């Protein structure tokens, strides 16, 4: 069913993950990424995360030590965003101009299918900046009516992913 969805250039899509509903766009579509900031009223210096479907994608986008790679393999797929130093493949637009990137491999078949179809997705929670994240497609429609494509589905955890900065000794930035 989901393989029939066609994302046009510069479109943002809303989709369920195991944590909360997310909104995202393919990494190679900067206009759509800029729209994410605008729709959310998100400051441009506040980074977005990148959703990946395989460890190999993570290694193309972030720099991992052997120890950090082993840690990632234990945590993914799952509700963990791991912060690492970015590679040149990650535009500064995504990182708020910084040299680190948050990567996450969701444990949700809809999100993974989208990533496999369109490549890594620049993503964030489906909500206006500072508001409660949407947990259902209906909540996305209410809080972000600008989103053209909303894939229905369910979330499992109902709270945002845990963020762990691997560049600072596995410092937990968000529980």
Backbone as JSON Lines, residues from 0, in Angstrom:
{"i":0,"aa":"X","n":[0.82,-1.19,0.0],"ca":[0.0,0.0,0.0],"c":[0.87,1.26,0.0]}
{"i":1,"aa":"X","n":[1.89,1.31,0.85],"ca":[2.7,2.51,0.96],"c":[3.6,2.71,-0.25]}
{"i":2,"aa":"X","n":[3.89,1.63,-1.0],"ca":[4.76,1.79,-2.16],"c":[4.07,2.56,-3.28]}
{"i":3,"aa":"X","n":[2.77,2.84,-3.15],"ca":[2.04,3.6,-4.15],"c":[2.2,5.11,-3.9]}
{"i":4,"aa":"X","n":[2.72,5.5,-2.75],"ca":[2.87,6.91,-2.42],"c":[4.04,7.48,-3.22]}
{"i":5,"aa":"X","n":[3.79,8.59,-3.86],"ca":[4.82,9.24,-4.65],"c":[5.08,10.62,-4.06]}
{"i":6,"aa":"X","n":[6.27,10.82,-3.58],"ca":[6.63,12.12,-3.05],"c":[7.19,12.94,-4.2]}
{"i":7,"aa":"X","n":[6.57,14.09,-4.45],"ca":[7.05,14.98,-5.5],"c":[8.22,15.79,-4.95]}
{"i":8,"aa":"X","n":[8.96,16.37,-5.85],"ca":[10.08,17.21,-5.44],"c":[9.57,18.32,-4.54]}
{"i":9,"aa":"X","n":[10.28,18.55,-3.47],"ca":[10.0,19.62,-2.51],"c":[8.77,19.38,-1.64]}
{"i":10,"aa":"X","n":[8.26,18.17,-1.59],"ca":[7.14,17.87,-0.69],"c":[7.65,17.33,0.64]}
{"i":11,"aa":"X","n":[6.89,17.62,1.67],"ca":[7.16,17.08,3.0],"c":[6.12,16.0,3.26]}
{"i":12,"aa":"X","n":[6.54,14.93,3.88],"ca":[5.63,13.83,4.19],"c":[5.58,13.64,5.7]}
{"i":13,"aa":"X","n":[4.39,13.31,6.21],"ca":[4.23,12.97,7.63],"c":[4.02,11.47,7.72]}
{"i":14,"aa":"X","n":[4.63,10.85,8.72],"ca":[4.58,9.39,8.81],"c":[4.76,8.95,10.26]}
{"i":15,"aa":"X","n":[4.24,7.76,10.58],"ca":[4.43,7.24,11.93],"c":[5.82,6.64,12.1]}
{"i":16,"aa":"X","n":[6.32,6.73,13.32],"ca":[7.53,6.01,13.72],"c":[7.18,5.3,15.03]}
{"i":17,"aa":"X","n":[8.13,4.6,15.61],"ca":[7.84,3.93,16.88],"c":[7.77,4.93,18.03]}
{"i":18,"aa":"X","n":[8.24,6.15,17.82],"ca":[8.23,7.15,18.89],"c":[7.0,8.05,18.75]}
{"i":19,"aa":"X","n":[7.05,9.01,17.83],"ca":[5.94,9.93,17.56],"c":[5.81,10.05,16.04]}
{"i":20,"aa":"X","n":[4.79,10.75,15.57],"ca":[4.7,11.03,14.14],"c":[5.83,11.98,13.77]}
{"i":21,"aa":"X","n":[6.4,11.76,12.6],"ca":[7.46,12.62,12.12],"c":[7.07,13.3,10.83]}
{"i":22,"aa":"X","n":[7.79,14.35,10.5],"ca":[7.7,14.94,9.17],"c":[9.11,14.92,8.6]}
{"i":23,"aa":"X","n":[9.18,14.74,7.29],"ca":[10.5,14.65,6.71],"c":[10.51,14.86,5.21]}
{"i":24,"aa":"X","n":[11.72,14.91,4.69],"ca":[11.96,15.07,3.27],"c":[13.28,14.39,2.94]}
{"i":25,"aa":"X","n":[13.43,13.93,1.7],"ca":[14.69,13.31,1.31],"c":[15.87,14.28,1.49]}
{"i":26,"aa":"X","n":[17.0,13.73,1.88],"ca":[18.21,14.5,2.14],"c":[18.65,15.34,0.94]}
{"i":27,"aa":"X","n":[18.32,14.89,-0.27],"ca":[18.76,15.59,-1.48],"c":[17.78,16.66,-1.95]}
{"i":28,"aa":"X","n":[16.84,17.07,-1.1],"ca":[15.85,18.07,-1.49],"c":[15.89,19.29,-0.54]}
{"i":29,"aa":"X","n":[16.85,20.19,-0.75],"ca":[17.02,21.32,0.17],"c":[15.81,22.23,0.29]}
{"i":30,"aa":"X","n":[15.06,22.42,-0.79],"ca":[13.87,23.28,-0.7],"c":[12.85,22.68,0.27]}
{"i":31,"aa":"X","n":[12.68,21.38,0.22],"ca":[11.75,20.71,1.14],"c":[12.27,20.8,2.58]}
{"i":32,"aa":"X","n":[13.57,20.67,2.76],"ca":[14.16,20.77,4.1],"c":[13.92,22.18,4.66]}
{"i":33,"aa":"X","n":[14.08,23.19,3.83],"ca":[13.8,24.56,4.26],"c":[12.34,24.73,4.66]}
{"i":34,"aa":"X","n":[11.44,24.03,3.95],"ca":[10.01,24.08,4.28],"c":[9.74,23.51,5.67]}
{"i":35,"aa":"X","n":[10.51,22.49,6.05],"ca":[10.33,21.91,7.39],"c":[10.56,22.98,8.44]}
{"i":36,"aa":"X","n":[11.64,23.73,8.31],"ca":[11.92,24.8,9.27],"c":[10.79,25.82,9.29]}
{"i":37,"aa":"X","n":[10.31,26.19,8.11],"ca":[9.25,27.2,8.01],"c":[7.95,26.71,8.64]}
{"i":38,"aa":"X","n":[7.52,25.51,8.28],"ca":[6.26,24.97,8.79],"c":[6.28,24.83,10.3]}
{"i":39,"aa":"X","n":[7.41,24.41,10.84],"ca":[7.5,24.2,12.3],"c":[7.78,25.48,13.08]}
{"i":40,"aa":"X","n":[8.09,26.57,12.37],"ca":[8.57,27.79,13.03],"c":[9.82,27.47,13.85]}
{"i":41,"aa":"X","n":[10.69,26.69,13.26],"ca":[11.89,26.21,13.93],"c":[13.07,27.12,13.58]}
{"i":42,"aa":"X","n":[13.84,27.53,14.57],"ca":[15.03,28.34,14.27],"c":[15.99,27.56,13.37]}
{"i":43,"aa":"X","n":[16.58,28.24,12.4],"ca":[17.47,27.58,11.44],"c":[18.76,27.05,12.07]}
{"i":44,"aa":"X","n":[19.08,27.54,13.27],"ca":[20.29,27.04,13.94],"c":[20.0,25.81,14.81]}
{"i":45,"aa":"X","n":[18.75,25.35,14.83],"ca":[18.39,24.15,15.59],"c":[18.41,22.96,14.62]}
{"i":46,"aa":"X","n":[19.31,22.01,14.81],"ca":[19.48,20.92,13.85],"c":[18.25,20.02,13.72]}
{"i":47,"aa":"X","n":[18.19,19.37,12.57],"ca":[17.22,18.3,12.32],"c":[18.0,16.99,12.37]}
{"i":48,"aa":"X","n":[17.28,15.88,12.5],"ca":[17.95,14.58,12.48],"c":[17.8,13.96,11.09]}
{"i":49,"aa":"X","n":[18.57,12.92,10.85],"ca":[18.46,12.17,9.61],"c":[18.1,10.74,9.96]}
{"i":50,"aa":"X","n":[17.02,10.25,9.34],"ca":[16.59,8.86,9.54],"c":[17.25,8.0,8.47]}
{"i":51,"aa":"X","n":[17.78,6.87,8.91],"ca":[18.47,5.94,8.02],"c":[17.86,4.55,8.19]}
{"i":52,"aa":"X","n":[18.13,3.68,7.22],"ca":[17.57,2.32,7.27],"c":[18.65,1.25,7.4]}
{"i":53,"aa":"X","n":[19.92,1.67,7.36],"ca":[21.01,0.7,7.43],"c":[22.25,1.35,8.04]}
{"i":54,"aa":"X","n":[23.05,0.55,8.69],"ca":[24.3,1.02,9.29],"c":[25.19,1.66,8.23]}
{"i":55,"aa":"X","n":[25.19,1.1,7.02],"ca":[26.02,1.65,5.95],"c":[25.64,3.1,5.64]}
{"i":56,"aa":"X","n":[24.34,3.4,5.67],"ca":[23.91,4.78,5.45],"c":[24.44,5.68,6.57]}
{"i":57,"aa":"X","n":[24.38,5.19,7.79],"ca":[24.88,5.96,8.93],"c":[26.36,6.28,8.75]}
{"i":58,"aa":"X","n":[27.13,5.31,8.29],"ca":[28.57,5.51,8.1],"c":[28.89,6.48,6.96]}
{"i":59,"aa":"X","n":[27.98,6.61,6.0],"ca":[28.18,7.58,4.92],"c":[27.9,9.0,5.4]}
{"i":60,"aa":"X","n":[27.05,9.13,6.42],"ca":[26.62,10.46,6.88],"c":[27.32,10.92,8.16]}
{"i":61,"aa":"X","n":[27.81,9.96,8.95],"ca":[28.45,10.3,10.22],"c":[29.75,9.54,10.4]}
{"i":62,"aa":"X","n":[30.6,10.08,11.27],"ca":[31.9,9.46,11.56],"c":[31.78,8.67,12.86]}
{"i":63,"aa":"X","n":[32.03,7.37,12.78],"ca":[31.88,6.47,13.92],"c":[33.21,5.8,14.25]}
{"i":64,"aa":"X","n":[33.58,5.8,15.53],"ca":[34.7,4.96,15.97],"c":[34.19,3.52,16.0]}
{"i":65,"aa":"X","n":[35.08,2.56,16.14],"ca":[34.65,1.16,16.24],"c":[33.73,0.95,17.44]}
{"i":66,"aa":"X","n":[34.07,1.59,18.55],"ca":[33.27,1.48,19.77],"c":[31.88,2.07,19.55]}
{"i":67,"aa":"X","n":[31.82,3.23,18.91],"ca":[30.54,3.89,18.67],"c":[29.69,3.11,17.66]}
{"i":68,"aa":"X","n":[30.34,2.51,16.69],"ca":[29.62,1.7,15.71],"c":[29.01,0.48,16.39]}
{"i":69,"aa":"X","n":[29.74,-0.15,17.28],"ca":[29.21,-1.29,18.04],"c":[28.02,-0.85,18.89]}
{"i":70,"aa":"X","n":[28.11,0.32,19.51],"ca":[27.02,0.87,20.31],"c":[25.79,1.1,19.44]}
{"i":71,"aa":"X","n":[25.99,1.68,18.25],"ca":[24.87,1.94,17.33],"c":[24.18,0.64,16.93]}
{"i":72,"aa":"X","n":[24.98,-0.38,16.67],"ca":[24.4,-1.67,16.27],"c":[23.55,-2.28,17.38]}
{"i":73,"aa":"X","n":[23.88,-1.98,18.65],"ca":[23.08,-2.47,19.77],"c":[21.78,-1.69,19.92]}
{"i":74,"aa":"X","n":[21.81,-0.41,19.62],"ca":[20.65,0.47,19.83],"c":[19.68,0.51,18.65]}
{"i":75,"aa":"X","n":[20.18,0.28,17.45],"ca":[19.35,0.39,16.25],"c":[18.95,-0.95,15.7]}
{"i":76,"aa":"X","n":[17.79,-1.06,15.09],"ca":[16.76,-0.03,15.04],"c":[16.12,0.17,16.41]}
{"i":77,"aa":"X","n":[15.72,1.4,16.66],"ca":[15.09,1.71,17.94],"c":[14.96,3.2,18.17]}
{"i":78,"aa":"X","n":[14.42,3.58,19.32],"ca":[14.1,4.98,19.61],"c":[15.29,5.79,20.12]}
{"i":79,"aa":"X","n":[16.41,5.7,19.4],"ca":[17.64,6.38,19.82],"c":[18.2,7.22,18.67]}
{"i":80,"aa":"X","n":[18.39,8.5,18.94],"ca":[19.09,9.38,18.01],"c":[20.52,9.5,18.52]}
{"i":81,"aa":"X","n":[21.47,9.12,17.68],"ca":[22.88,9.15,18.07],"c":[23.56,10.31,17.36]}
{"i":82,"aa":"X","n":[24.2,11.17,18.13],"ca":[24.88,12.35,17.6],"c":[26.36,12.01,17.38]}
{"i":83,"aa":"X","n":[26.81,12.24,16.14],"ca":[28.19,11.98,15.75],"c":[28.68,13.16,14.9]}
{"i":84,"aa":"X","n":[29.97,13.2,14.64],"ca":[30.47,14.21,13.71],"c":[29.98,13.87,12.31]}
{"i":85,"aa":"X","n":[29.57,14.88,11.58],"ca":[29.0,14.67,10.25],"c":[30.1,14.51,9.2]}
{"i":86,"aa":"X","n":[29.73,13.89,8.09],"ca":[30.6,13.83,6.93],"c":[30.2,14.97,5.98]}
{"i":87,"aa":"X","n":[30.95,15.12,4.91],"ca":[30.65,16.17,3.92],"c":[29.32,15.94,3.22]}
{"i":88,"aa":"X","n":[28.8,14.75,3.28],"ca":[27.53,14.45,2.6],"c":[26.34,15.09,3.29]}
{"i":89,"aa":"X","n":[26.53,15.58,4.5],"ca":[25.44,16.19,5.26],"c":[25.51,17.71,5.1]}
{"i":90,"aa":"X","n":[24.47,18.31,4.49],"ca":[24.48,19.77,4.32],"c":[24.38,20.5,5.66]}
{"i":91,"aa":"X","n":[25.02,21.66,5.73],"ca":[24.97,22.47,6.95],"c":[23.54,22.89,7.28]}
{"i":92,"aa":"X","n":[22.69,22.97,6.27],"ca":[21.28,23.3,6.49],"c":[20.65,22.35,7.51]}
{"i":93,"aa":"X","n":[21.02,21.08,7.45],"ca":[20.46,20.05,8.34],"c":[20.99,20.2,9.76]}
{"i":94,"aa":"X","n":[22.23,20.6,9.89],"ca":[22.89,20.61,11.2],"c":[22.87,21.97,11.89]}
{"i":95,"aa":"X","n":[22.15,22.91,11.31],"ca":[22.13,24.25,11.9],"c":[23.49,24.93,11.81]}
{"i":96,"aa":"X","n":[24.31,24.5,10.86],"ca":[25.63,25.07,10.69],"c":[26.71,24.39,11.5]}
{"i":97,"aa":"X","n":[26.33,23.43,12.34],"ca":[27.29,22.74,13.19],"c":[28.01,21.61,12.49]}
{"i":98,"aa":"X","n":[28.92,20.96,13.21],"ca":[29.71,19.87,12.64],"c":[29.26,18.49,13.12]}
{"i":99,"aa":"X","n":[28.11,18.44,13.78],"ca":[27.56,17.16,14.26],"c":[26.2,16.92,13.63]}
{"i":100,"aa":"X","n":[25.82,15.64,13.58],"ca":[24.51,15.27,13.04],"c":[23.89,14.2,13.93]}
{"i":101,"aa":"X","n":[22.59,14.28,14.1],"ca":[21.84,13.25,14.81],"c":[21.3,12.25,13.81]}
{"i":102,"aa":"X","n":[21.63,10.99,14.01],"ca":[21.18,9.91,13.12],"c":[20.3,8.95,13.91]}
{"i":103,"aa":"X","n":[19.27,8.44,13.23],"ca":[18.38,7.49,13.89],"c":[17.88,6.46,12.89]}
{"i":104,"aa":"X","n":[17.85,5.2,13.31],"ca":[17.27,4.13,12.52],"c":[15.98,3.71,13.23]}
{"i":105,"aa":"X","n":[14.83,4.15,12.7],"ca":[13.57,3.84,13.38],"c":[13.25,2.35,13.34]}
{"i":106,"aa":"X","n":[12.47,1.93,14.31],"ca":[11.99,0.55,14.38],"c":[10.51,0.54,14.03]}
{"i":107,"aa":"X","n":[10.22,0.95,12.8],"ca":[8.83,1.05,12.33],"c":[8.82,0.78,10.84]}
{"i":108,"aa":"X","n":[7.99,-0.17,10.41],"ca":[8.05,-0.6,9.01],"c":[7.69,0.51,8.03]}
{"i":109,"aa":"X","n":[6.77,1.4,8.37],"ca":[6.4,2.48,7.46],"c":[7.58,3.43,7.26]}
{"i":110,"aa":"X","n":[8.19,3.86,8.35],"ca":[9.33,4.78,8.26],"c":[10.48,4.12,7.49]}
{"i":111,"aa":"X","n":[10.77,2.87,7.78],"ca":[11.87,2.18,7.1],"c":[11.59,2.02,5.61]}
{"i":112,"aa":"X","n":[10.33,1.74,5.26],"ca":[9.98,1.6,3.85],"c":[10.18,2.93,3.1]}
{"i":113,"aa":"X","n":[9.8,4.02,3.73],"ca":[10.01,5.34,3.12],"c":[11.5,5.62,2.9]}
{"i":114,"aa":"X","n":[12.31,5.3,3.9],"ca":[13.76,5.53,3.79],"c":[14.34,4.66,2.68]}
{"i":115,"aa":"X","n":[13.9,3.42,2.59],"ca":[14.41,2.53,1.55],"c":[14.01,3.03,0.16]}
{"i":116,"aa":"X","n":[12.84,3.65,0.06],"ca":[12.36,4.13,-1.23],"c":[13.01,5.45,-1.63]}
{"i":117,"aa":"X","n":[13.16,6.39,-0.69],"ca":[13.62,7.74,-1.0],"c":[15.03,8.07,-0.51]}
{"i":118,"aa":"X","n":[15.65,7.15,0.21],"ca":[16.96,7.42,0.79],"c":[16.81,8.06,2.15]}
{"i":119,"aa":"X","n":[17.92,8.42,2.79],"ca":[17.85,9.03,4.12],"c":[16.89,10.22,4.14]}
{"i":120,"aa":"X","n":[16.12,10.31,5.21],"ca":[15.13,11.39,5.36],"c":[15.57,12.36,6.44]}
{"i":121,"aa":"X","n":[15.59,13.63,6.1],"ca":[15.79,14.67,7.1],"c":[14.45,14.8,7.81]}
{"i":122,"aa":"X","n":[14.45,14.66,9.13],"ca":[13.17,14.55,9.83],"c":[13.19,15.22,11.2]}
{"i":123,"aa":"X","n":[11.99,15.38,11.7],"ca":[11.76,15.92,13.03],"c":[10.35,15.52,13.45]}
{"i":124,"aa":"X","n":[9.99,15.81,14.66],"ca":[8.65,15.48,15.14],"c":[7.6,16.33,14.43]}
{"i":125,"aa":"X","n":[6.4,15.77,14.28],"ca":[5.3,16.46,13.61],"c":[4.59,17.36,14.61]}
{"i":126,"aa":"X","n":[5.02,18.61,14.65],"ca":[4.43,19.62,15.54],"c":[5.08,20.96,15.24]}
{"i":127,"aa":"X","n":[4.48,22.02,15.76],"ca":[5.14,23.33,15.7],"c":[6.22,23.32,16.77]}
{"i":128,"aa":"X","n":[7.26,24.04,16.54],"ca":[8.37,24.08,17.49],"c":[7.87,24.48,18.88]}
{"i":129,"aa":"X","n":[8.24,23.68,19.88],"ca":[7.85,23.96,21.26],"c":[6.53,23.37,21.69]}
{"i":130,"aa":"X","n":[5.77,22.78,20.75],"ca":[4.48,22.16,21.08],"c":[4.63,20.64,21.2]}
{"i":131,"aa":"X","n":[3.59,20.01,21.71],"ca":[3.57,18.56,21.89],"c":[3.56,17.85,20.52]}
{"i":132,"aa":"X","n":[4.4,16.82,20.34],"ca":[4.41,16.09,19.07],"c":[3.1,15.34,18.81]}
{"i":133,"aa":"X","n":[2.74,15.25,17.54],"ca":[1.54,14.51,17.14],"c":[1.79,13.01,17.28]}
{"i":134,"aa":"X","n":[0.75,12.31,17.73],"ca":[0.83,10.86,17.89],"c":[-0.04,10.12,16.89]}
{"i":135,"aa":"X","n":[-0.9,10.85,16.16],"ca":[-1.8,10.24,15.18],"c":[-1.82,11.1,13.91]}
{"i":136,"aa":"X","n":[-2.3,10.5,12.82],"ca":[-2.44,11.25,11.57],"c":[-3.42,12.41,11.75]}
{"i":137,"aa":"X","n":[-4.47,12.19,12.53],"ca":[-5.46,13.24,12.78],"c":[-4.82,14.43,13.5]}
{"i":138,"aa":"X","n":[-3.96,14.15,14.47],"ca":[-3.27,15.24,15.17],"c":[-2.35,16.01,14.23]}
{"i":139,"aa":"X","n":[-1.72,15.3,13.29],"ca":[-0.86,15.97,12.31],"c":[-1.7,16.93,11.48]}
{"i":140,"aa":"X","n":[-2.87,16.46,11.01],"ca":[-3.75,17.32,10.2],"c":[-4.13,18.58,10.94]}
{"i":141,"aa":"X","n":[-4.37,18.45,12.24],"ca":[-4.78,19.62,13.04],"c":[-3.63,20.59,13.28]}
{"i":142,"aa":"X","n":[-2.47,20.07,13.65],"ca":[-1.37,20.97,14.03],"c":[-0.52,21.43,12.85]}
{"i":143,"aa":"X","n":[-0.5,20.66,11.77],"ca":[0.3,21.02,10.59],"c":[-0.53,20.83,9.31]}
{"i":144,"aa":"X","n":[-1.56,21.65,9.11],"ca":[-2.43,21.46,7.94],"c":[-1.72,21.66,6.6]}
{"i":145,"aa":"X","n":[-0.52,22.25,6.62],"ca":[0.24,22.47,5.38],"c":[0.81,21.19,4.79]}
{"i":146,"aa":"X","n":[0.9,20.15,5.6],"ca":[1.49,18.89,5.13],"c":[0.55,18.24,4.11]}
{"i":147,"aa":"X","n":[1.08,17.97,2.92],"ca":[0.26,17.44,1.84],"c":[0.07,15.93,1.9]}
{"i":148,"aa":"X","n":[1.09,15.22,2.38],"ca":[1.01,13.76,2.43],"c":[1.15,13.31,3.87]}
{"i":149,"aa":"X","n":[0.12,12.64,4.37],"ca":[0.14,12.1,5.73],"c":[-0.16,10.61,5.63]}
{"i":150,"aa":"X","n":[0.79,9.79,6.01],"ca":[0.59,8.34,5.99],"c":[0.0,7.94,7.34]}
{"i":151,"aa":"X","n":[-1.16,7.29,7.33],"ca":[-1.74,6.86,8.6],"c":[-0.93,5.72,9.22]}
{"i":152,"aa":"X","n":[-1.1,5.55,10.5],"ca":[-0.42,4.47,11.2],"c":[-0.38,4.75,12.68]}
{"i":153,"aa":"X","n":[0.27,3.87,13.4],"ca":[0.32,4.01,14.85],"c":[1.77,4.16,15.32]}
{"i":154,"aa":"X","n":[1.91,4.82,16.46],"ca":[3.2,4.93,17.12],"c":[3.19,3.95,18.29]}
{"i":155,"aa":"X","n":[4.36,3.58,18.79],"ca":[4.44,2.61,19.89],"c":[4.71,3.27,21.23]}
{"i":156,"aa":"X","n":[5.68,4.17,21.27],"ca":[6.14,4.71,22.55],"c":[5.44,5.99,22.97]}
{"i":157,"aa":"X","n":[5.04,6.82,22.0],"ca":[4.35,8.06,22.32],"c":[5.22,9.16,22.91]}
{"i":158,"aa":"X","n":[6.53,9.01,22.8],"ca":[7.43,10.09,23.22],"c":[8.64,10.11,22.29]}
{"i":159,"aa":"X","n":[9.27,11.27,22.22],"ca":[10.4,11.45,21.3],"c":[11.56,10.52,21.64]}
{"i":160,"aa":"X","n":[12.44,10.33,20.67],"ca":[13.58,9.44,20.86],"c":[14.55,10.0,21.89]}
{"i":161,"aa":"X","n":[15.29,9.07,22.5],"ca":[16.37,9.47,23.4],"c":[17.53,9.95,22.52]}
{"i":162,"aa":"X","n":[18.17,11.05,22.91],"ca":[19.29,11.59,22.14],"c":[20.57,11.38,22.93]}
{"i":163,"aa":"X","n":[21.54,10.7,22.3],"ca":[22.81,10.38,22.95],"c":[23.94,10.94,22.09]}
{"i":164,"aa":"X","n":[24.76,11.79,22.67],"ca":[25.88,12.4,21.95],"c":[27.12,11.51,22.11]}
{"i":165,"aa":"X","n":[27.46,10.81,21.04],"ca":[28.61,9.9,21.07],"c":[29.93,10.66,21.03]}
{"i":166,"aa":"X","n":[29.89,11.94,20.69],"ca":[31.13,12.74,20.67],"c":[31.49,13.25,22.06]}
{"i":167,"aa":"X","n":[30.59,13.07,23.02],"ca":[30.83,13.53,24.4],"c":[30.7,12.36,25.37]}
{"i":168,"aa":"X","n":[31.27,11.23,25.0],"ca":[31.28,10.09,25.91],"c":[29.9,9.51,26.19]}
{"i":169,"aa":"X","n":[29.06,9.48,25.18],"ca":[27.71,8.92,25.28],"c":[26.83,9.72,26.24]}
{"i":170,"aa":"X","n":[27.0,11.01,26.22],"ca":[26.21,11.91,27.06],"c":[24.76,11.94,26.57]}
{"i":171,"aa":"X","n":[23.83,11.69,27.49],"ca":[22.41,11.72,27.15],"c":[21.94,13.17,27.14]}
{"i":172,"aa":"X","n":[21.47,13.62,25.97],"ca":[21.01,15.0,25.82],"c":[19.5,15.11,26.04]}
{"i":173,"aa":"X","n":[18.78,14.01,25.77],"ca":[17.32,13.99,25.99],"c":[16.92,12.56,26.32]}
{"i":174,"aa":"X","n":[16.13,12.41,27.39],"ca":[15.63,11.09,27.77],"c":[14.35,10.78,27.05]}
